[in-house]
Amino acid sequence: TGLTAGSYYCIIKENENPSNTYYVDDLTITEPTVLYAGIIAANQSVCSGATPALLTSIHDASGASGSYIYQWQYSVNGIGYFNIAGGTSTTYQPPSLTQTTYYKRRVYDTACGIVYADYSNVITITIYPALYTGTIGSNQSIPIDTAPAQLTTIVSPTGQSGAYVYQWQISTDNVTWTDIPSAINANYQPTVLLTDTYFRKIVYGDCESGYTNSVLINVYG
């Protein structure tokens, strides 16, 4: 015991005749290499309640004795981590999530009676923020058989990934709505109107959709 890494051999001498010396085969003691936990992937952004894609192993563990035990861990603040029951393979399938969650993989290696451990990089599963549709403006009064001013976005939508799809709608009673063909831009130029008409815009995000406020074009004359 107490030997460090290196090559050794054993010398045996006879008590009665010390000049008789015997050599035992060389013995090499190798110190385990440094444990490397590997790399996991990949960061994702998902909708609230959705199941993220499988967390994969870009590089498995290496070094030390070569006998590894994996333990996946999670955190909701990136500081305090907890072991995941059953998360003991090289990859891990997260459950459906409703809040941003962090994952990493701890790797254990038992060699020479000493437990070695190392951690992988951290993966972040980001939950998209809720969609806010923004607002459009504004109410107008125009003479009959004329076109109103362009309807514009007063407050832009926010939330989700920031990529939105629009669909403008038209109504004569502010209850029953119909999509306007090809009206899919952030702003909309109405055509000539003959009666009071309402307009609104549907905003589609990655996970949900919603309606803006409606505006009234009052037609007189």
SEMAR-124495 format. One record per residue (C-alpha): residue number from 1; x, y, z. Coordinates in steps of 0.2 Angstrom, whole numbers. Example, Ala and Ser with C-alpha at 12.3 -4.5 7.8 and 13.67 -1.06 7.14 Angstrom:
REM residues 2
+-----+-------+-------+-------+
:  nr :    c1 :    c2 :    c3 :
+-----+-------+-------+-------+
:   1 :    62 :   -22 :    39 :
:   2 :    68 :    -5 :    36 :
+-----+-------+-------+-------+
***
This chain:
REM residues 221
+-----+-------+-------+-------+
:  nr :    c1 :    c2 :    c3 :
+-----+-------+-------+-------+
:   1 :     0 :     0 :     0 :
:   2 :     5 :    18 :    -2 :
:   3 :    13 :    15 :   -19 :
:   4 :    11 :    29 :   -32 :
:   5 :    10 :    26 :   -51 :
:   6 :    25 :    18 :   -59 :
:   7 :    35 :     2 :   -62 :
:   8 :    41 :    -9 :   -48 :
:   9 :    49 :   -26 :   -46 :
:  10 :    51 :   -37 :   -31 :
:  11 :    67 :   -44 :   -24 :
:  12 :    68 :   -60 :   -13 :
:  13 :    83 :   -65 :    -3 :
:  14 :    86 :   -81 :     6 :
:  15 :    89 :   -78 :    25 :
:  16 :   102 :   -92 :    26 :
:  17 :   111 :   -86 :    10 :
:  18 :   108 :   -68 :     6 :
:  19 :   119 :   -69 :    -9 :
:  20 :   105 :   -79 :   -17 :
:  21 :    93 :   -66 :   -24 :
:  22 :    78 :   -69 :   -35 :
:  23 :    68 :   -56 :   -45 :
:  24 :    49 :   -57 :   -47 :
:  25 :    41 :   -50 :   -63 :
:  26 :    39 :   -32 :   -65 :
:  27 :    24 :   -24 :   -58 :
:  28 :    16 :    -8 :   -66 :
:  29 :     4 :     3 :   -56 :
:  30 :    -5 :    15 :   -67 :
:  31 :   -15 :    30 :   -60 :
:  32 :   -32 :    32 :   -68 :
:  33 :   -34 :    46 :   -80 :
:  34 :   -45 :    61 :   -76 :
:  35 :   -63 :    58 :   -78 :
:  36 :   -72 :    68 :   -91 :
:  37 :   -91 :    69 :   -90 :
:  38 :   -94 :    72 :  -109 :
:  39 :  -106 :    84 :  -118 :
:  40 :  -125 :    84 :  -118 :
:  41 :  -137 :    93 :  -130 :
:  42 :  -146 :   103 :  -134 :
:  43 :  -154 :   120 :  -128 :
:  44 :  -172 :   121 :  -133 :
:  45 :  -187 :   133 :  -132 :
:  46 :  -204 :   125 :  -131 :
:  47 :  -222 :   129 :  -127 :
:  48 :  -229 :   128 :  -109 :
:  49 :  -235 :   110 :  -106 :
:  50 :  -225 :   103 :  -121 :
:  51 :  -213 :    89 :  -120 :
:  52 :  -195 :    94 :  -125 :
:  53 :  -185 :    83 :  -137 :
:  54 :  -173 :    70 :  -130 :
:  55 :  -158 :    76 :  -122 :
:  56 :  -144 :    68 :  -131 :
:  57 :  -125 :    63 :  -128 :
:  58 :  -114 :    72 :  -140 :
:  59 :   -99 :    64 :  -131 :
:  60 :  -100 :    50 :  -118 :
:  61 :   -89 :    50 :  -102 :
:  62 :   -71 :    45 :  -104 :
:  63 :   -56 :    43 :   -93 :
:  64 :   -54 :    35 :   -75 :
:  65 :   -57 :    17 :   -75 :
:  66 :   -70 :    16 :   -89 :
:  67 :   -84 :    10 :   -78 :
:  68 :   -97 :    24 :   -77 :
:  69 :  -113 :    28 :   -68 :
:  70 :  -124 :    42 :   -75 :
:  71 :  -136 :    53 :   -65 :
:  72 :  -146 :    66 :   -73 :
:  73 :  -150 :    82 :   -63 :
:  74 :  -163 :    96 :   -65 :
:  75 :  -165 :   114 :   -58 :
:  76 :  -178 :   127 :   -60 :
:  77 :  -166 :   141 :   -55 :
:  78 :  -149 :   135 :   -62 :
:  79 :  -142 :   135 :   -44 :
:  80 :  -149 :   120 :   -34 :
:  81 :  -149 :   104 :   -43 :
:  82 :  -159 :    88 :   -39 :
:  83 :  -156 :    70 :   -45 :
:  84 :  -170 :    63 :   -57 :
:  85 :  -177 :    46 :   -52 :
:  86 :  -173 :    34 :   -67 :
:  87 :  -162 :    47 :   -76 :
:  88 :  -147 :    35 :   -76 :
:  89 :  -143 :    33 :   -95 :
:  90 :  -132 :    43 :  -107 :
:  91 :  -148 :    52 :  -113 :
:  92 :  -163 :    58 :  -105 :
:  93 :  -181 :    62 :  -110 :
:  94 :  -188 :    77 :  -100 :
:  95 :  -207 :    77 :   -96 :
:  96 :  -219 :    90 :  -101 :
:  97 :  -213 :   107 :   -93 :
:  98 :  -222 :   123 :   -88 :
:  99 :  -207 :   133 :   -82 :
: 100 :  -189 :   135 :   -89 :
: 101 :  -179 :   121 :   -83 :
: 102 :  -160 :   117 :   -82 :
: 103 :  -152 :   100 :   -85 :
: 104 :  -135 :    92 :   -82 :
: 105 :  -127 :    75 :   -81 :
: 106 :  -116 :    69 :   -67 :
: 107 :  -105 :    55 :   -70 :
: 108 :   -97 :    43 :   -57 :
: 109 :   -83 :    32 :   -59 :
: 110 :   -77 :    20 :   -45 :
: 111 :   -58 :    16 :   -46 :
: 112 :   -46 :    10 :   -33 :
: 113 :   -59 :    12 :   -20 :
: 114 :   -60 :    31 :   -23 :
: 115 :   -76 :    38 :   -31 :
: 116 :   -73 :    51 :   -45 :
: 117 :   -87 :    62 :   -51 :
: 118 :   -88 :    75 :   -65 :
: 119 :  -102 :    86 :   -72 :
: 120 :  -107 :    89 :   -90 :
: 121 :  -112 :   106 :   -98 :
: 122 :  -129 :   113 :   -93 :
: 123 :  -144 :   112 :  -105 :
: 124 :  -158 :   125 :  -104 :
: 125 :  -176 :   121 :  -109 :
: 126 :  -184 :   138 :  -111 :
: 127 :  -203 :   140 :  -109 :
: 128 :  -210 :   153 :  -122 :
: 129 :  -217 :   168 :  -113 :
: 130 :  -236 :   170 :  -115 :
: 131 :  -242 :   179 :  -131 :
: 132 :  -248 :   197 :  -130 :
: 133 :  -257 :   202 :  -146 :
: 134 :  -254 :   221 :  -145 :
: 135 :  -266 :   234 :  -150 :
: 136 :  -272 :   242 :  -166 :
: 137 :  -279 :   259 :  -170 :
: 138 :  -290 :   269 :  -171 :
: 139 :  -309 :   272 :  -173 :
: 140 :  -313 :   283 :  -187 :
: 141 :  -328 :   292 :  -195 :
: 142 :  -329 :   294 :  -214 :
: 143 :  -341 :   299 :  -227 :
: 144 :  -350 :   285 :  -236 :
: 145 :  -342 :   277 :  -251 :
: 146 :  -324 :   282 :  -246 :
: 147 :  -309 :   272 :  -239 :
: 148 :  -304 :   275 :  -221 :
: 149 :  -286 :   278 :  -216 :
: 150 :  -274 :   263 :  -214 :
: 151 :  -277 :   253 :  -199 :
: 152 :  -260 :   252 :  -190 :
: 153 :  -252 :   243 :  -175 :
: 154 :  -251 :   254 :  -160 :
: 155 :  -243 :   242 :  -149 :
: 156 :  -233 :   227 :  -156 :
: 157 :  -236 :   209 :  -150 :
: 158 :  -224 :   201 :  -138 :
: 159 :  -221 :   184 :  -131 :
: 160 :  -218 :   167 :  -138 :
: 161 :  -202 :   167 :  -150 :
: 162 :  -206 :   184 :  -157 :
: 163 :  -211 :   177 :  -174 :
: 164 :  -229 :   181 :  -178 :
: 165 :  -242 :   177 :  -192 :
: 166 :  -257 :   189 :  -194 :
: 167 :  -274 :   188 :  -201 :
: 168 :  -286 :   203 :  -202 :
: 169 :  -305 :   201 :  -200 :
: 170 :  -320 :   211 :  -204 :
: 171 :  -337 :   212 :  -195 :
: 172 :  -353 :   222 :  -197 :
: 173 :  -359 :   219 :  -179 :
: 174 :  -343 :   216 :  -169 :
: 175 :  -349 :   198 :  -165 :
: 176 :  -348 :   188 :  -181 :
: 177 :  -331 :   189 :  -189 :
: 178 :  -324 :   184 :  -207 :
: 179 :  -306 :   183 :  -212 :
: 180 :  -301 :   196 :  -225 :
: 181 :  -292 :   187 :  -240 :
: 182 :  -274 :   191 :  -241 :
: 183 :  -274 :   203 :  -226 :
: 184 :  -260 :   195 :  -217 :
: 185 :  -248 :   210 :  -214 :
: 186 :  -246 :   220 :  -197 :
: 187 :  -256 :   234 :  -204 :
: 188 :  -271 :   234 :  -216 :
: 189 :  -278 :   247 :  -228 :
: 190 :  -297 :   244 :  -229 :
: 191 :  -307 :   247 :  -245 :
: 192 :  -321 :   259 :  -248 :
: 193 :  -335 :   256 :  -236 :
: 194 :  -354 :   259 :  -237 :
: 195 :  -359 :   255 :  -219 :
: 196 :  -352 :   255 :  -201 :
: 197 :  -338 :   241 :  -201 :
: 198 :  -327 :   234 :  -187 :
: 199 :  -310 :   227 :  -190 :
: 200 :  -298 :   217 :  -179 :
: 201 :  -282 :   206 :  -181 :
: 202 :  -278 :   188 :  -176 :
: 203 :  -260 :   186 :  -170 :
: 204 :  -253 :   168 :  -171 :
: 205 :  -238 :   164 :  -160 :
: 206 :  -228 :   148 :  -159 :
: 207 :  -240 :   140 :  -146 :
: 208 :  -256 :   151 :  -145 :
: 209 :  -266 :   164 :  -154 :
: 210 :  -276 :   179 :  -149 :
: 211 :  -286 :   194 :  -155 :
: 212 :  -282 :   212 :  -154 :
: 213 :  -295 :   225 :  -149 :
: 214 :  -307 :   229 :  -163 :
: 215 :  -309 :   247 :  -171 :
: 216 :  -325 :   254 :  -178 :
: 217 :  -326 :   264 :  -194 :
: 218 :  -341 :   274 :  -193 :
: 219 :  -349 :   278 :  -210 :
: 220 :  -360 :   293 :  -212 :
: 221 :  -370 :   303 :  -225 :
+-----+-------+-------+-------+
***
